[in-house]
């Protein structure tokens, strides 16, 4: 295998790993984090740029926090399943 092929393979493995990590954070569950945006809409400040940016930042933080909790839970479950035969 040539050096270029190894470099390409290792970079693809990195992308594949990131894709799996992203999938493990369960982005389909992030829909419920949109409730953070509800006060912005119901207070009729949806077009206030400063408040909209703060709300979107809160949404992103909630998504990262939820994804982190999912990852920690998956790691914990994996460790627990290794020692429990009934799971």
Secondary structure as GFF3:
##gff-version 3
##sequence-region A 1 87
A	DSSP	alpha_helix	3	24	.	.	.	ID=ss1
A	DSSP	three_ten_helix	27	37	.	.	.	ID=ss2
A	DSSP	alpha_helix	38	42	.	.	.	ID=ss3
A	DSSP	alpha_helix	49	83	.	.	.	ID=ss4
###
